[in-house]
């Protein structure tokens, strides 16, 4: 099973290692903490882009409350991820808490797009191992980057682009698996509108709010249409 899980998570490995290293380098070069605090943050918080955001805020002496609020807003989309997977995680036992904790964008994308069989217990075990493998990749990347940043002097400009590249690959994989381009175009349009109308500090929040609103409206429209079709057939 571990071999098949490793193959499934290879795209995440190639994204999380450089991205985790980018976080580790930024952590040790911008903050005055011991290098091991970076992988510890990856273990206890495990927020990906949220951790990079936290480093940026702490580097300009933002308060812990400000960091908490910013990370909560950035990761609020995970609330919707969790709601959509309640049925998939039902009956997972002690694994359920970790499956919820480890639900990142990339893990969610993989869990919702991979082929699944009829054996619920087996598939939940696969989900659990996928989640664990992905966090392991992230923590290792954080540790390597923190050690490099603490011991080697080099120009790390642009290394954070690994996050953008990873999201592009996962978006393409999601499109290939689901064959639905509407959310992608809505996301691109919302990003453009936010860049035009909002200051940089509020563009991400604005884009997320706009996308969420449009998708909720579309969901209600599609659900209403589905119920009407069922009524006509009945």
BALOBA-1460 file (C-alpha; in Angstrom, 3 decimals):
// residues 234
<rec num="1" residu="x" x="0.000" y="0.000" z="0.000"/>
<rec num="2" residu="x" x="2.815" y="2.415" z="0.868"/>
<rec num="3" residu="x" x="4.278" y="2.089" z="-2.634"/>
<rec num="4" residu="x" x="0.966" y="2.986" z="-4.279"/>
<rec num="5" residu="x" x="0.487" y="5.899" z="-1.857"/>
<rec num="6" residu="x" x="4.015" y="7.116" z="-2.645"/>
<rec num="7" residu="x" x="3.250" y="7.070" z="-6.372"/>
<rec num="8" residu="x" x="0.015" y="8.966" z="-5.790"/>
<rec num="9" residu="x" x="1.767" y="11.621" z="-3.722"/>
<rec num="10" residu="x" x="4.803" y="12.119" z="-5.992"/>
<rec num="11" residu="x" x="3.428" y="15.404" z="-7.436"/>
<rec num="12" residu="x" x="2.977" y="16.666" z="-3.861"/>
<rec num="13" residu="x" x="6.518" y="15.590" z="-2.985"/>
<rec num="14" residu="x" x="7.974" y="17.620" z="-5.857"/>
<rec num="15" residu="x" x="5.958" y="20.627" z="-4.727"/>
<rec num="16" residu="x" x="6.240" y="20.386" z="-0.959"/>
<rec num="17" residu="x" x="9.995" y="19.811" z="-0.765"/>
<rec num="18" residu="x" x="11.004" y="23.033" z="-2.578"/>
<rec num="19" residu="x" x="8.121" y="24.983" z="-1.039"/>
<rec num="20" residu="x" x="8.965" y="23.721" z="2.448"/>
<rec num="21" residu="x" x="12.602" y="24.610" z="1.818"/>
<rec num="22" residu="x" x="11.488" y="28.090" z="0.734"/>
<rec num="23" residu="x" x="9.591" y="28.470" z="3.989"/>
<rec num="24" residu="x" x="12.545" y="27.204" z="6.017"/>
<rec num="25" residu="x" x="14.948" y="29.626" z="4.339"/>
<rec num="26" residu="x" x="12.571" y="32.561" z="4.803"/>
<rec num="27" residu="x" x="11.959" y="31.549" z="8.425"/>
<rec num="28" residu="x" x="15.618" y="31.488" z="9.419"/>
<rec num="29" residu="x" x="16.677" y="34.517" z="7.367"/>
<rec num="30" residu="x" x="13.817" y="36.810" z="8.402"/>
<rec num="31" residu="x" x="13.144" y="35.731" z="11.994"/>
<rec num="32" residu="x" x="15.450" y="35.354" z="14.964"/>
<rec num="33" residu="x" x="14.364" y="31.873" z="15.996"/>
<rec num="34" residu="x" x="16.259" y="28.597" z="16.161"/>
<rec num="35" residu="x" x="16.209" y="26.602" z="12.913"/>
<rec num="36" residu="x" x="14.275" y="23.712" z="14.477"/>
<rec num="37" residu="x" x="11.279" y="25.992" z="15.072"/>
<rec num="38" residu="x" x="10.566" y="25.849" z="11.318"/>
<rec num="39" residu="x" x="9.928" y="22.068" z="11.096"/>
<rec num="40" residu="x" x="8.172" y="22.239" z="14.484"/>
<rec num="41" residu="x" x="5.789" y="24.777" z="12.961"/>
<rec num="42" residu="x" x="5.269" y="22.380" z="10.057"/>
<rec num="43" residu="x" x="4.311" y="19.625" z="12.498"/>
<rec num="44" residu="x" x="2.013" y="21.620" z="14.788"/>
<rec num="45" residu="x" x="0.475" y="24.142" z="12.373"/>
<rec num="46" residu="x" x="1.000" y="22.639" z="8.887"/>
<rec num="47" residu="x" x="-0.552" y="25.489" z="6.936"/>
<rec num="48" residu="x" x="1.664" y="25.837" z="3.850"/>
<rec num="49" residu="x" x="0.985" y="29.296" z="2.453"/>
<rec num="50" residu="x" x="-0.304" y="30.294" z="5.902"/>
<rec num="51" residu="x" x="3.112" y="29.624" z="7.408"/>
<rec num="52" residu="x" x="4.805" y="31.779" z="4.777"/>
<rec num="53" residu="x" x="2.248" y="34.511" z="5.490"/>
<rec num="54" residu="x" x="2.968" y="34.201" z="9.217"/>
<rec num="55" residu="x" x="6.707" y="34.668" z="8.598"/>
<rec num="56" residu="x" x="6.032" y="37.791" z="6.546"/>
<rec num="57" residu="x" x="3.833" y="39.254" z="9.287"/>
<rec num="58" residu="x" x="6.160" y="38.347" z="12.147"/>
<rec num="59" residu="x" x="9.092" y="39.843" z="10.236"/>
<rec num="60" residu="x" x="7.377" y="43.264" z="10.347"/>
<rec num="61" residu="x" x="6.602" y="42.846" z="14.066"/>
<rec num="62" residu="x" x="2.890" y="42.098" z="13.661"/>
<rec num="63" residu="x" x="1.114" y="40.963" z="16.799"/>
<rec num="64" residu="x" x="0.131" y="37.351" z="17.380"/>
<rec num="65" residu="x" x="-3.557" y="38.290" z="17.149"/>
<rec num="66" residu="x" x="-3.001" y="39.841" z="13.729"/>
<rec num="67" residu="x" x="-1.130" y="36.751" z="12.589"/>
<rec num="68" residu="x" x="-3.928" y="34.508" z="13.861"/>
<rec num="69" residu="x" x="-6.665" y="36.506" z="12.117"/>
<rec num="70" residu="x" x="-4.741" y="36.661" z="8.828"/>
<rec num="71" residu="x" x="-4.048" y="32.910" z="8.866"/>
<rec num="72" residu="x" x="-7.654" y="32.146" z="9.771"/>
<rec num="73" residu="x" x="-8.962" y="34.201" z="6.844"/>
<rec num="74" residu="x" x="-6.418" y="32.691" z="4.461"/>
<rec num="75" residu="x" x="-7.290" y="29.137" z="5.541"/>
<rec num="76" residu="x" x="-11.049" y="29.638" z="5.983"/>
<rec num="77" residu="x" x="-11.571" y="27.768" z="2.692"/>
<rec num="78" residu="x" x="-10.688" y="24.593" z="4.604"/>
<rec num="79" residu="x" x="-14.063" y="24.841" z="6.319"/>
<rec num="80" residu="x" x="-15.679" y="24.100" z="2.962"/>
<rec num="81" residu="x" x="-13.179" y="21.322" z="2.262"/>
<rec num="82" residu="x" x="-14.107" y="19.637" z="5.531"/>
<rec num="83" residu="x" x="-17.845" y="19.925" z="4.921"/>
<rec num="84" residu="x" x="-17.518" y="18.280" z="1.517"/>
<rec num="85" residu="x" x="-15.598" y="15.317" z="2.998"/>
<rec num="86" residu="x" x="-17.792" y="14.568" z="6.027"/>
<rec num="87" residu="x" x="-19.291" y="11.538" z="4.326"/>
<rec num="88" residu="x" x="-15.936" y="10.290" z="3.082"/>
<rec num="89" residu="x" x="-14.432" y="10.454" z="6.598"/>
<rec num="90" residu="x" x="-17.439" y="8.968" z="8.390"/>
<rec num="91" residu="x" x="-16.474" y="5.885" z="10.416"/>
<rec num="92" residu="x" x="-12.736" y="6.588" z="10.179"/>
<rec num="93" residu="x" x="-12.355" y="6.300" z="13.954"/>
<rec num="94" residu="x" x="-9.209" y="7.749" z="15.493"/>
<rec num="95" residu="x" x="-7.871" y="8.593" z="12.030"/>
<rec num="96" residu="x" x="-10.628" y="11.158" z="11.492"/>
<rec num="97" residu="x" x="-9.028" y="13.887" z="13.635"/>
<rec num="98" residu="x" x="-5.744" y="13.654" z="11.764"/>
<rec num="99" residu="x" x="-7.497" y="13.542" z="8.381"/>
<rec num="100" residu="x" x="-9.206" y="16.822" z="9.312"/>
<rec num="101" residu="x" x="-6.009" y="18.391" z="10.676"/>
<rec num="102" residu="x" x="-3.931" y="17.427" z="7.631"/>
<rec num="103" residu="x" x="-6.431" y="18.613" z="5.009"/>
<rec num="104" residu="x" x="-4.372" y="21.030" z="2.895"/>
<rec num="105" residu="x" x="-5.269" y="22.276" z="-0.599"/>
<rec num="106" residu="x" x="-3.024" y="19.704" z="-2.219"/>
<rec num="107" residu="x" x="-4.222" y="16.814" z="-0.062"/>
<rec num="108" residu="x" x="-7.848" y="17.778" z="-0.687"/>
<rec num="109" residu="x" x="-7.217" y="17.868" z="-4.420"/>
<rec num="110" residu="x" x="-5.670" y="14.391" z="-4.311"/>
<rec num="111" residu="x" x="-8.333" y="12.856" z="-2.043"/>
<rec num="112" residu="x" x="-11.179" y="14.116" z="-4.209"/>
<rec num="113" residu="x" x="-9.706" y="13.242" z="-7.605"/>
<rec num="114" residu="x" x="-8.104" y="9.818" z="-7.084"/>
<rec num="115" residu="x" x="-9.928" y="6.605" z="-8.087"/>
<rec num="116" residu="x" x="-11.762" y="4.976" z="-5.180"/>
<rec num="117" residu="x" x="-13.027" y="1.444" z="-4.579"/>
<rec num="118" residu="x" x="-16.033" y="0.112" z="-2.682"/>
<rec num="119" residu="x" x="-14.099" y="-0.863" z="0.493"/>
<rec num="120" residu="x" x="-14.601" y="2.218" z="2.702"/>
<rec num="121" residu="x" x="-12.179" y="1.092" z="5.447"/>
<rec num="122" residu="x" x="-9.394" y="0.451" z="2.937"/>
<rec num="123" residu="x" x="-9.940" y="3.772" z="1.176"/>
<rec num="124" residu="x" x="-9.890" y="5.639" z="4.490"/>
<rec num="125" residu="x" x="-6.595" y="3.977" z="5.335"/>
<rec num="126" residu="x" x="-5.235" y="5.143" z="1.965"/>
<rec num="127" residu="x" x="-6.529" y="8.659" z="2.692"/>
<rec num="128" residu="x" x="-4.808" y="8.580" z="6.088"/>
<rec num="129" residu="x" x="-1.474" y="7.522" z="4.596"/>
<rec num="130" residu="x" x="-1.714" y="10.087" z="1.800"/>
<rec num="131" residu="x" x="-2.244" y="12.786" z="4.423"/>
<rec num="132" residu="x" x="0.680" y="11.530" z="6.502"/>
<rec num="133" residu="x" x="3.041" y="11.242" z="3.529"/>
<rec num="134" residu="x" x="2.197" y="14.779" z="2.419"/>
<rec num="135" residu="x" x="2.876" y="16.267" z="5.855"/>
<rec num="136" residu="x" x="6.131" y="14.301" z="6.065"/>
<rec num="137" residu="x" x="7.282" y="15.846" z="2.770"/>
<rec num="138" residu="x" x="6.415" y="19.306" z="4.062"/>
<rec num="139" residu="x" x="8.194" y="18.896" z="7.397"/>
<rec num="140" residu="x" x="11.328" y="17.496" z="5.716"/>
<rec num="141" residu="x" x="11.351" y="20.455" z="3.320"/>
<rec num="142" residu="x" x="10.975" y="22.891" z="6.232"/>
<rec num="143" residu="x" x="13.878" y="21.254" z="8.081"/>
<rec num="144" residu="x" x="16.205" y="21.215" z="5.051"/>
<rec num="145" residu="x" x="15.419" y="24.833" z="4.189"/>
<rec num="146" residu="x" x="15.863" y="25.989" z="7.783"/>
<rec num="147" residu="x" x="19.241" y="24.259" z="8.046"/>
<rec num="148" residu="x" x="20.364" y="25.772" z="4.740"/>
<rec num="149" residu="x" x="19.173" y="29.224" z="5.730"/>
<rec num="150" residu="x" x="20.921" y="28.936" z="9.084"/>
<rec num="151" residu="x" x="24.238" y="27.716" z="7.722"/>
<rec num="152" residu="x" x="24.587" y="28.806" z="4.079"/>
<rec num="153" residu="x" x="24.501" y="32.384" z="2.770"/>
<rec num="154" residu="x" x="22.707" y="32.678" z="-0.587"/>
<rec num="155" residu="x" x="20.143" y="34.843" z="-2.396"/>
<rec num="156" residu="x" x="16.705" y="33.309" z="-1.882"/>
<rec num="157" residu="x" x="14.845" y="35.845" z="-4.049"/>
<rec num="158" residu="x" x="12.006" y="34.203" z="-5.986"/>
<rec num="159" residu="x" x="12.084" y="30.852" z="-4.186"/>
<rec num="160" residu="x" x="8.531" y="31.433" z="-2.930"/>
<rec num="161" residu="x" x="7.315" y="31.013" z="-6.543"/>
<rec num="162" residu="x" x="7.252" y="27.269" z="-5.834"/>
<rec num="163" residu="x" x="3.828" y="27.878" z="-4.228"/>
<rec num="164" residu="x" x="2.430" y="29.402" z="-7.426"/>
<rec num="165" residu="x" x="3.879" y="26.612" z="-9.578"/>
<rec num="166" residu="x" x="2.388" y="23.953" z="-7.305"/>
<rec num="167" residu="x" x="-1.091" y="25.484" z="-7.474"/>
<rec num="168" residu="x" x="-0.898" y="25.660" z="-11.281"/>
<rec num="169" residu="x" x="-0.038" y="21.952" z="-11.538"/>
<rec num="170" residu="x" x="-2.773" y="20.933" z="-9.087"/>
<rec num="171" residu="x" x="-5.343" y="23.073" z="-10.907"/>
<rec num="172" residu="x" x="-4.518" y="21.340" z="-14.192"/>
<rec num="173" residu="x" x="-4.693" y="17.908" z="-12.529"/>
<rec num="174" residu="x" x="-8.067" y="18.747" z="-10.981"/>
<rec num="175" residu="x" x="-9.378" y="19.910" z="-14.349"/>
<rec num="176" residu="x" x="-8.172" y="16.725" z="-16.059"/>
<rec num="177" residu="x" x="-9.754" y="14.537" z="-13.364"/>
<rec num="178" residu="x" x="-13.113" y="16.317" z="-13.081"/>
<rec num="179" residu="x" x="-13.491" y="17.858" z="-16.544"/>
<rec num="180" residu="x" x="-15.097" y="20.984" z="-15.068"/>
<rec num="181" residu="x" x="-13.569" y="24.337" z="-15.981"/>
<rec num="182" residu="x" x="-16.167" y="26.684" z="-14.486"/>
<rec num="183" residu="x" x="-14.503" y="27.081" z="-11.039"/>
<rec num="184" residu="x" x="-11.133" y="27.762" z="-12.706"/>
<rec num="185" residu="x" x="-12.494" y="30.560" z="-14.884"/>
<rec num="186" residu="x" x="-14.430" y="32.034" z="-11.959"/>
<rec num="187" residu="x" x="-11.262" y="31.973" z="-9.853"/>
<rec num="188" residu="x" x="-9.264" y="33.707" z="-12.592"/>
<rec num="189" residu="x" x="-11.976" y="36.343" z="-13.061"/>
<rec num="190" residu="x" x="-12.241" y="36.963" z="-9.310"/>
<rec num="191" residu="x" x="-8.474" y="37.390" z="-9.071"/>
<rec num="192" residu="x" x="-8.551" y="39.942" z="-11.919"/>
<rec num="193" residu="x" x="-11.437" y="41.896" z="-10.392"/>
<rec num="194" residu="x" x="-9.744" y="41.955" z="-6.987"/>
<rec num="195" residu="x" x="-6.469" y="43.184" z="-8.480"/>
<rec num="196" residu="x" x="-8.298" y="45.999" z="-10.256"/>
<rec num="197" residu="x" x="-10.552" y="47.130" z="-7.415"/>
<rec num="198" residu="x" x="-8.803" y="46.280" z="-4.140"/>
<rec num="199" residu="x" x="-5.506" y="47.278" z="-2.510"/>
<rec num="200" residu="x" x="-2.859" y="44.506" z="-2.420"/>
<rec num="201" residu="x" x="-3.443" y="43.775" z="1.275"/>
<rec num="202" residu="x" x="-7.090" y="42.820" z="0.614"/>
<rec num="203" residu="x" x="-6.905" y="41.203" z="-2.833"/>
<rec num="204" residu="x" x="-6.669" y="37.596" z="-1.612"/>
<rec num="205" residu="x" x="-9.549" y="37.962" z="0.837"/>
<rec num="206" residu="x" x="-11.661" y="39.741" z="-1.787"/>
<rec num="207" residu="x" x="-11.007" y="37.087" z="-4.430"/>
<rec num="208" residu="x" x="-11.880" y="34.269" z="-2.016"/>
<rec num="209" residu="x" x="-15.108" y="36.000" z="-0.973"/>
<rec num="210" residu="x" x="-16.094" y="36.630" z="-4.604"/>
<rec num="211" residu="x" x="-15.381" y="33.062" z="-5.713"/>
<rec num="212" residu="x" x="-17.257" y="31.629" z="-2.722"/>
<rec num="213" residu="x" x="-20.300" y="33.797" z="-3.416"/>
<rec num="214" residu="x" x="-20.445" y="32.927" z="-7.124"/>
<rec num="215" residu="x" x="-19.970" y="29.196" z="-6.505"/>
<rec num="216" residu="x" x="-22.692" y="29.173" z="-3.827"/>
<rec num="217" residu="x" x="-25.087" y="30.874" z="-6.243"/>
<rec num="218" residu="x" x="-24.166" y="28.390" z="-8.972"/>
<rec num="219" residu="x" x="-24.615" y="25.483" z="-6.539"/>
<rec num="220" residu="x" x="-28.099" y="26.684" z="-5.581"/>
<rec num="221" residu="x" x="-29.019" y="27.117" z="-9.250"/>
<rec num="222" residu="x" x="-27.759" y="23.658" z="-10.190"/>
<rec num="223" residu="x" x="-29.463" y="22.060" z="-7.181"/>
<rec num="224" residu="x" x="-32.763" y="23.759" z="-7.983"/>
<rec num="225" residu="x" x="-32.515" y="22.611" z="-11.592"/>
<rec num="226" residu="x" x="-31.736" y="19.061" z="-10.452"/>
<rec num="227" residu="x" x="-34.754" y="19.008" z="-8.127"/>
<rec num="228" residu="x" x="-36.985" y="20.303" z="-10.906"/>
<rec num="229" residu="x" x="-35.772" y="17.592" z="-13.254"/>
<rec num="230" residu="x" x="-36.399" y="14.944" z="-10.602"/>
<rec num="231" residu="x" x="-39.911" y="16.355" z="-10.099"/>
<rec num="232" residu="x" x="-40.619" y="16.227" z="-13.828"/>
<rec num="233" residu="x" x="-39.449" y="12.611" z="-14.022"/>
<rec num="234" residu="x" x="-41.525" y="11.741" z="-10.952"/>
